[in-house]
């Protein structure tokens, strides 16, 4: 059951994060899910203890989804930093 929850919430969080970071046209639905799940995992591991918020495994509510979204946005920012996807050419 947790796997299905991670896939559904990961897809939603990944899609919203890709819209925020303006990478939606560069990646597909599968990569949205991967980024959302990885962002939720990283957020649950690093950000949740700092903020005192639970993870998606404990409960699905607004704070846990926002922390997962923050993790996915940070993950996309790191990917853009290393791949140079956000750089403009003259």
C-alpha positions in Angstrom: 0.0 0.0 0.0 2.9 2.4 0.8 4.3 1.9 -2.7 1.0 2.9 -4.3 0.8 6.0 -2.1 4.4 6.9 -3.0 3.6 6.6 -6.7 0.5 8.7 -6.6 1.8 11.4 -4.3 5.2 11.3 -6.1 3.5 11.8 -9.4 1.6 14.8 -8.1 4.5 16.3 -6.3 6.9 15.7 -9.2 4.5 17.4 -11.7 4.0 20.4 -9.5 7.8 20.7 -8.8 8.5 20.5 -12.5 6.0 23.3 -13.2 7.6 25.4 -10.4 11.1 24.9 -11.8 9.9 25.3 -15.4 11.3 21.9 -16.5 7.9 20.4 -17.5 8.6 20.6 -21.2 12.0 18.9 -20.8 10.8 15.8 -18.9 7.9 13.4 -19.2 5.5 11.8 -16.8 7.9 9.0 -15.8 10.6 11.5 -14.8 8.0 13.6 -12.9 7.2 10.5 -10.8 10.9 9.7 -10.3 11.7 13.3 -9.2 8.6 13.3 -6.9 9.5 10.1 -5.2 13.2 10.9 -4.9 12.3 14.4 -3.6 9.8 12.9 -1.1 12.5 10.5 0.1 15.2 13.1 0.5 12.8 15.5 2.2 11.7 12.8 4.6 15.3 12.0 5.4 16.8 15.5 5.6 14.1 18.2 5.8 11.4 16.6 8.0 13.6 16.2 11.1 14.6 19.9 10.8 11.1 21.1 10.6 9.5 18.6 12.9 7.1 17.4 10.2 6.2 13.8 9.6 6.8 11.9 6.4 4.3 10.6 3.8 4.6 7.2 5.4 3.1 8.5 8.6 0.3 10.6 7.2 -0.6 12.4 4.0 -1.5 15.9 4.9 -0.6 19.4 3.8 2.7 19.7 5.7 4.0 16.4 4.5 3.1 17.2 0.9 4.7 20.6 1.2 7.9 19.2 2.6 7.9 16.6 -0.2 7.4 19.3 -2.7 10.2 21.3 -1.2 12.5 18.3 -1.5 11.5 17.7 -5.2 12.1 21.4 -6.0 15.5 21.3 -4.3 16.3 18.1 -6.3 15.3 19.7 -9.6 17.4 22.8 -8.7 20.5 20.6 -8.1 19.9 18.8 -11.4 19.5 22.0 -13.3 22.7 23.4 -11.6 24.8 20.4 -12.7 23.3 19.9 -16.1 23.2 23.5 -17.1 19.6 23.3 -18.1 18.8 26.7 -16.7 21.6 28.6 -18.5 20.8 31.0 -21.3 22.9 31.6 -24.4 23.5 34.9 -26.0 
